Structure formats: C-alpha cells, structure tokens
Amino acid sequence: VHFTPSEPLDEAETIVYFTASETPAAAARCDSDGCYATFAVDSNTTEESPVMFRIAFQDVAGNPGAMVTTATDGTAVTIDLTPPTIATVSLASNAPNPAQAGPGSEVFLMFVTSEPIQTPSVTAVSIGNFTVDSVQCDGTECMASITVTDQSGPLSWWIEPVVDLAGNTGEDASSTVDGTTDDTTVTVDQDALVLMVL
C-alpha cells in the first residue's frame, strides 16, 4: 500500500492492517515520496479474495486522522491461488499446406491458457531441434515461432510449466504426452521438388 499524507506522520503510530497476512499489522515507512506498507500472503491461505486494508495514522503532534479503508485511485489486489492451465495447443506452418514445412518456412506453436500468464522465454518453449525465434503473449493467447533450417520429419514440441501473473506455476504440455488439441502436426520435408518431363 502506498499513500501520501497531507503532513508528516508519526511512523510509530501509523499502522496498516491487512487481511490474509502473516503479520496482520504492518508499520508504515515514510520518505519524500509518501508512505508505504507491505505484507506477505500467509502460506496457509486457502481462500481467493480481495486484500482488504485499514490505515490508522496520526501526525507528529499526535492528532489522529480518519481511518482509510479504500484506494483513491480504484486499484485493488486479489489473492490468486489457482495455477494456470493450457487449454488449447495448435501447430502450423506458413507454407501453402500448413501441415508441411520446407527450408525457410516458419512454424508457429499457438497455445491458449486459462488466464493471462507471464510470457515464457524462448528457452521455455521448444519446436523440433530449432532455436525458437520469439514467444509472444496477448492476454491468454500465446505464440512461439521457429524458422526451418536443416531438420526433417515430424516436429515435436514442448512447453515448460506456465506461470500466471500472481506467480502460480501451472502445467506443461508436449507433443509426446499431450499432443495438440486440434490434432495438428507439421512435418518438415527438405527434399527439393524434381519435375520429370516425359
């Protein structure tokens, strides 16, 4: 919680009370930018709920202020205990036949999660033996891409356990265990097309 008082406060008497906290009361710290108080979510918390707070304070002269219980800018924090899941996975290339890819083709691994996640790094997703060019997420929709070089045959893929914006680690997914949810696959064909004229 960050708040800006109208005058200097007595920090020893400025207390923020939180719900779902290991330490229900936290002493405020003040500097030139305002006052702050933090808490750690109790590891035994089992309920997902908004974090409620109460700020009790007084100035350096001992005059108490009116207790504050709401944010003036409309911000709020909710405790999230639910790990994210991977709802759908699809694989396709930019070739005329999206199930095929050749040298220089781009292949895209697209997946949708149950909630917004932290964008995975390029090492957290694999497509065949290729280096992943990028991973991008927009809300719950994510896409990783590679450029085909020298591998041939069906492409395997793997997604490391996804992590939501609250830090909950969810599930992973792979071609060997799960497969795509729409049964899409991509096979790399490195053989050049030979036209025989009879």
matplotlib code that plots the C-alpha trace (Angstrom):
import matplotlib.pyplot as plt

x = [0.0, 1.3, -0.3, 0.5, -0.3, -1.1, 1.6, 4.4, 3.2, 4.3, 5.6, 5.5, 1.7, 1.0, -0.2, -1.7, -3.9, -4.2, -6.4, -4.7, -1.4, 1.2, 1.6, -1.9, -0.4, 2.5, 4.2, 4.4, 7.7, 7.7, 10.0, 9.8, 7.6, 5.0, 4.4, 4.5, 3.5, 3.9, 2.9, 3.4, 0.4, 0.0, 1.3, -1.7, -4.3, -6.7, -9.3, -9.0, -10.3, -9.6, -7.0, -8.6, -6.7, -7.2, -4.8, -4.6, -2.4, -1.6, 0.6, 3.8, 1.7, -0.4, -3.5, -5.2, -6.5, -9.7, -9.1, -8.7, -10.1, -10.2, -7.8, -8.5, -7.3, -9.6, -6.7, -7.2, -5.3, -6.9, -5.2, -4.9, -4.1, -5.2, -2.4, -2.9, -3.7, -3.0, -6.4, -5.6, -2.5, -2.1, 0.8, 1.0, 3.5, 3.2, 3.6, 0.7, 0.0, 0.1, 0.9, 4.1, 7.3, 10.4, 13.7, 13.0, 9.4, 8.1, 6.4, 4.1, 3.1, 0.0, -1.5, -4.3, -4.1, -6.9, -5.7, -3.0, 0.5, 4.0, 5.4, 7.7, 11.3, 12.5, 14.1, 10.9, 9.3, 10.8, 9.8, 11.8, 15.6, 15.3, 16.0, 12.8, 12.8, 10.2, 7.4, 4.6, 1.5, -1.6, -3.9, -4.4, -3.2, 0.5, 2.5, 6.1, 7.8, 10.8, 12.4, 13.1, 16.7, 18.1, 15.8, 13.5, 10.5, 7.6, 8.2, 8.0, 7.2, 7.3, 6.0, 7.5, 5.1, 3.4, 3.3, 0.5, 0.8, 0.5, 3.4, 1.4, 3.1, 0.8, 1.0, 3.3, 2.4, 4.3, 3.7, 4.8, 2.4, -0.5, -0.4, -2.2, -5.8, -6.9, -4.6, -2.5, 1.1, 3.9, 6.3, 9.5, 10.4, 13.9, 13.8, 13.6, 10.8, 12.0, 9.9, 10.3, 9.4, 8.4]
y = [0.0, 3.4, 6.6, 10.3, 12.2, 15.9, 16.4, 14.4, 11.4, 9.7, 6.5, 4.6, 5.3, 4.8, 1.2, -0.7, -3.7, -6.3, -9.4, -12.7, -11.6, -13.5, -10.2, -8.6, -5.2, -3.6, -0.4, 2.2, 3.6, 7.2, 9.1, 12.1, 10.1, 9.2, 6.2, 2.5, -0.7, -4.3, -7.8, -11.4, -13.5, -16.2, -19.5, -21.2, -19.1, -21.2, -18.6, -16.4, -13.0, -9.3, -7.9, -5.6, -2.9, -0.3, 2.6, 4.0, 7.1, 10.3, 13.3, 14.1, 16.3, 13.3, 14.3, 11.1, 11.0, 9.4, 5.7, 4.9, 1.6, 2.2, 3.2, 6.6, 5.5, 2.5, -0.1, -3.4, -6.6, -10.1, -13.2, -15.8, -19.3, -21.1, -22.4, -21.7, -24.5, -24.8, -25.1, -25.5, -26.1, -25.9, -26.3, -24.9, -23.6, -20.6, -23.0, -23.5, -26.7, -25.7, -29.4, -29.2, -27.1, -26.7, -24.9, -21.3, -22.0, -20.5, -22.8, -21.5, -23.2, -21.5, -22.1, -20.6, -20.6, -20.4, -17.0, -14.4, -15.7, -14.4, -14.5, -17.6, -17.1, -18.5, -21.3, -22.3, -23.5, -25.9, -26.8, -29.6, -29.0, -25.4, -22.3, -20.5, -17.0, -15.5, -16.1, -13.6, -13.5, -11.3, -12.0, -15.7, -16.3, -17.1, -18.0, -19.3, -19.4, -21.0, -20.9, -24.2, -25.0, -28.5, -30.9, -33.3, -35.3, -34.6, -31.8, -32.4, -29.6, -28.8, -26.0, -25.6, -25.2, -21.8, -19.2, -16.8, -13.1, -13.9, -16.4, -19.6, -22.4, -24.4, -27.3, -28.0, -29.6, -31.7, -33.5, -36.8, -36.7, -34.4, -33.7, -30.7, -30.3, -30.0, -32.9, -30.5, -31.6, -30.2, -32.4, -30.9, -32.0, -31.0, -32.8, -30.4, -30.9, -32.6, -32.2, -35.1, -34.4, -37.4]
z = [0.0, -0.9, 0.4, 0.5, 3.7, 3.8, 6.5, 8.2, 10.2, 13.3, 11.8, 15.1, 15.2, 11.5, 11.1, 8.2, 8.9, 6.2, 5.7, 4.7, 6.1, 8.1, 10.1, 10.2, 11.2, 9.3, 10.4, 7.6, 6.3, 5.0, 2.8, 0.4, -2.0, 0.6, 3.0, 2.3, 4.0, 2.7, 3.8, 2.7, 1.9, 4.6, 3.2, 4.8, 3.0, 1.1, 0.1, -3.0, -2.0, -2.4, 0.0, 2.5, 4.4, 7.1, 7.7, 11.2, 11.5, 13.4, 12.7, 14.7, 17.0, 18.0, 16.1, 14.7, 11.2, 9.9, 9.2, 5.5, 4.0, 0.2, -2.5, -4.0, -7.5, -7.7, -7.6, -5.9, -5.3, -5.2, -3.8, -6.6, -5.7, -8.9, -11.2, -14.9, -17.3, -21.1, -22.7, -26.4, -28.5, -32.3, -34.7, -38.2, -40.8, -43.2, -46.2, -48.6, -46.8, -43.0, -42.1, -44.2, -44.0, -46.0, -45.7, -44.7, -43.7, -40.4, -38.0, -35.2, -32.0, -30.7, -27.3, -25.1, -21.3, -18.7, -17.6, -18.6, -18.0, -17.8, -21.3, -21.5, -22.5, -25.9, -23.9, -22.2, -25.5, -28.0, -31.5, -33.0, -32.8, -33.9, -31.9, -31.1, -32.6, -30.3, -27.9, -27.7, -25.5, -25.7, -22.8, -22.8, -26.3, -26.9, -30.0, -30.4, -33.8, -35.5, -38.9, -40.5, -41.4, -41.6, -39.7, -41.5, -40.4, -37.9, -35.5, -31.7, -29.3, -25.6, -23.4, -19.9, -17.0, -17.5, -14.7, -14.1, -13.2, -9.5, -9.7, -9.6, -11.6, -13.7, -16.1, -19.1, -22.4, -25.0, -28.3, -26.8, -23.8, -24.8, -28.5, -30.0, -29.0, -32.7, -33.9, -36.0, -36.9, -39.0, -41.0, -42.4, -45.9, -47.0, -50.4, -53.4, -55.8, -59.0, -62.2, -64.6, -68.2, -70.2]

ax = plt.figure().add_subplot(projection="3d")
ax.plot(x, y, z, "-o")
ax.set_aspect("equal")
plt.show()
